[in-house]
Amino acid sequence: MDRQPIPASSFARRWGVVCALLSLATVAGLLLEPYISLTSQAMIYVLVVVLASYKLEWIESAVCAVGAVTALNFFFVPPRWTFEVESQEHFIALTTMLVVALVISRLASGLRRETEIARLNERRARQLQTLAAELSDATTPQQVLALGRAALAAAFAGPNTLVLADDAEALVAEGPAPAVLDGMRCCMNEDAVLGPGTGRWPGLDAWYLPLGRKGQMSGAACVRPALATDEEGREHAQALCALLAQALWRLKLAASMLAAQGEVQRQQLQSTLLAAISHDLRTPLSVILGAASSLQSQRDKLSAAEQQRLLAILVSEASYLATVTENTLQLVRLESPGLVLQRDWESMEEIIGTVLALVRQSDPGRRIKSRVAEGLPLVKADPVLLSQLLGNLLDNALKYSDGEIDLTASASPQAIEVCVADRGPGIPEAEQQSVFQPYSRGDRAGHHGAGLGLAVCRAVAQAHGGQLVLRPRAGGGSLFCLTLPLDEAPPSMEEVLP
């Protein structure tokens, strides 16, 4: 790793530390001279050399080692206050101490450098982990761009530049200098890192890194400072850009998947409409046309009872067509991508009352018995859709059962539950899920229908965040239960009423 230029203030401070440590050791040796031997005084200087080696650069620590031996010789080795060495033993001791001090200085400096590198790598690994977690939550290229710029600014002194590309792999930016943009385009075209230490365009003053690979380019980055020997820094910049490229490519794939799903849904909706027209509208239209033709051409020959029968057929089939058309359009709407319901706080008692008033026109025997708990909380819903859901359930119960029909509504702290129970033949277990699919009518001999009612009911329930389930009823029959969650605290009636 290359070293940055040392400021003059830091340079003076380091040499001041060397002088202070040597002075401190000398003073300590003089003060303790009556109590310790020359060997112990030498150990004081060795301790100073170790401290300098751990805190200072190699040059300062080496000078401190030489200075320690010199100070020991001058102040404590006989003859004192000179640089002469009178005995061979003292000369060998000073030489050995110098060698030991230099070795210690070198080893301590290397250990400190390795420690700094380990800490730097730890910070870089932690940054990559944090960035990966943040990118997993990003939902737009702009969020990825902001996270990428923040990561580069935290890792490198800069100035750094990060630019995204459009679908045609062309950079979209106005701020960067033309030379920087040219370097980014070049690294994207070559699908390689450019700059010092890469073997490509070594004369540049920055690293130019592509985001992605050929055919999947999402942008490029310009990183400074770029030192030829800082291989770890370049690899870290490449790792950051790789994470950004993966996040951007993930967003592109997600957008493509959504577009594909939208196309599939569009095709399904078209198929639904075509099936409704070809399968369920043609027969009632033929019946209506035949009855109307008979009334038009043979009205004088028909009795009053026969005319009334044909008119009843016209009304019945037209009503059926209206129901099929409404269910088909509603199913198409509910399955459209990006549907947003017009929901407001509504009273479930009022919705049930409105539905009963309409359905009982076809229930002269008053087979529907309702039990609605008092004080039901308000529910945030589309009242028209909920009315259609309950209306379809009650119409089916009237059509496919002969006994009494129970409509109940109750509430818990988490949800409102509305159930419709009949005493009909029931639905076999194997068909209890398929009846909610469009054009699935099951085994209902004697009745014609589009098989859309229950599909619309489940779609309405899901659009409200709820669910519609079918369970067999004890004693025979079917039980359809609608559950609507109470995610929000409903307002009080005083807040709703004007």
Helices and strands as residue ranges (DSSP letters): H 8-31, H 38-55, H 58-75, H 88-136, H 141-155, E 161-164, H 178-190, E 207-211, E 219-223, H 231-275, I 276-281, H 282-298, G 299-301, H 304-334, E 344-346, H 348-359, G 360-362, E 368-372, E 379-381, H 383-400, E 405-411, E 415-421, G 429-431, G 434-436, H 453-463, E 467-472, E 478-485, H 493-496
